[in-house]
Amino acid sequence: MMEKPKELFGKMLAQVPYNGKNEEEVRIIAKRCALVAVDEFLIFNENLYLNYGSIAYQYWQDVKEEIEKL
C-alpha cells in the first residue's frame, strides 16, 4: 500500500474532534476530509500541469483509491 493515503488520512484523523462520536464516525469524517483534499489537488491540476493521464495525475488518483479503501 502507498504511504501517502495513510499519511493524509492520519493527518485528517488527528484534526477531527471526537465530541461524543464513536471511532467509526471519526474515521468516516477523516476519510471524507482526506478525499476532499485529494479532489482539490486534482482540480488544481491545470496550474500544476497534472494533465489527465500524466504520471502525477495517476499518482493522485491512486492515492484517492487507497484512501477509499481505508
C-alpha positions in Angstrom: 0.0 0.0 0.0 1.1 3.5 -0.7 2.2 5.7 2.2 0.6 8.9 1.1 -3.0 7.7 1.7 -2.2 6.6 5.2 -0.3 9.9 5.8 -3.2 12.1 4.6 -5.8 10.0 6.5 -3.7 10.2 9.7 -3.4 14.0 9.5 -7.1 14.4 9.0 -7.9 11.9 11.8 -5.8 13.9 14.2 -7.9 17.0 13.4 -11.3 15.5 13.9 -12.6 16.1 17.4 -14.4 13.2 19.0 -17.0 15.2 20.8 -19.1 12.1 21.7 -18.6 10.5 18.3 -17.6 6.8 18.2 -14.4 5.8 16.5 -16.1 4.7 13.2 -17.8 8.1 12.8 -14.5 9.9 13.3 -12.8 7.6 10.8 -15.5 8.3 8.2 -15.2 12.1 8.7 -11.4 11.9 8.4 -11.6 9.8 5.3 -14.0 12.3 3.7 -11.7 15.1 4.5 -8.7 13.3 3.0 -10.7 12.7 -0.2 -11.7 16.3 -0.4 -8.1 17.3 -0.1 -7.1 15.0 -2.9 -10.0 16.1 -5.1 -9.0 19.8 -4.6 -5.4 18.9 -5.6 -6.7 17.2 -8.7 -8.9 20.2 -9.6 -5.9 22.4 -9.2 -4.1 20.3 -11.9 -4.1 22.9 -14.6 -1.8 25.2 -12.7 0.4 22.2 -11.8 0.4 20.6 -15.2 -1.2 17.5 -13.9 -2.9 16.6 -17.1 -5.3 13.8 -17.2 -3.3 10.6 -17.9 0.0 12.1 -16.6 2.1 10.2 -14.1 1.4 12.8 -11.4 -2.3 12.8 -12.1 -2.4 9.0 -11.9 -0.4 9.1 -8.7 -3.1 11.2 -7.0 -5.9 9.1 -8.5 -4.1 6.1 -6.9 -3.9 7.9 -3.6 -7.6 8.6 -3.7 -8.4 5.0 -4.4 -6.3 3.8 -1.5 -7.9 6.3 0.9 -11.3 5.0 -0.2 -10.1 1.5 0.9 -9.2 2.7 4.5 
